[in-house]
Amino acid sequence: MDTDVCIGAGQCALTAPGVFTQDEDGFGAVLPGREDGGGSPLLREAARACPVSAVRLEEG
């Protein structure tokens, strides 16, 4: 999650609520302990849904 790019659209939290949330200012944030995606099958969809590409997947 690139917090410098995030505009607070909330698509990540709506698409993959088991991985993302919105902070007190409304910007996307990764839930504690979910930095690896938690095996969520919705992670790729959350990355596609972000209108500013603040969510990026690192393969490896």
C-alpha positions in Angstrom: 0.0 0.0 0.0 1.5 3.3 -1.1 0.1 5.7 1.4 1.7 8.7 -0.5 -0.5 7.8 -3.5 -3.7 6.8 -1.7 -6.6 9.2 -2.2 -9.0 7.4 0.2 -11.4 6.0 -2.4 -11.8 3.0 -0.1 -12.0 0.4 -2.8 -9.3 -1.8 -1.2 -11.2 -2.0 2.1 -14.5 -2.7 0.3 -13.0 -5.4 -2.0 -10.7 -7.1 0.6 -11.9 -6.2 4.1 -9.9 -9.1 5.6 -6.7 -7.3 4.5 -7.4 -3.6 4.3 -9.2 -1.0 6.3 -9.4 2.8 6.3 -7.5 4.8 8.9 -9.1 7.7 10.9 -8.5 10.1 8.0 -10.2 7.8 5.5 -7.1 6.6 3.8 -6.4 2.9 3.0 -4.3 0.9 5.5 -3.2 -2.7 5.7 -4.6 -4.5 8.8 -2.0 -5.5 11.4 -0.6 -8.9 10.7 -2.0 -8.9 7.1 1.1 -7.4 5.4 1.5 -10.6 3.4 -2.1 -10.5 2.2 -3.2 -13.2 4.5 -3.8 -15.5 1.6 -6.9 -13.5 0.5 -8.2 -14.5 -2.9 -9.5 -10.9 -3.2 -6.1 -9.3 -3.1 -5.6 -9.1 -6.8 -9.1 -7.6 -7.2 -8.3 -5.0 -4.6 -5.2 -4.0 -6.5 -7.2 -3.7 -9.7 -10.0 -1.7 -8.0 -7.7 1.0 -6.7 -8.2 4.0 -8.9 -4.6 5.4 -8.3 -2.7 2.1 -8.1 -1.8 2.6 -4.5 -2.2 -1.2 -3.9 0.5 -3.2 -5.6 1.3 -6.8 -5.3 4.8 -8.1 -4.9 5.3 -11.6 -6.2 7.8 -13.8 -4.5 
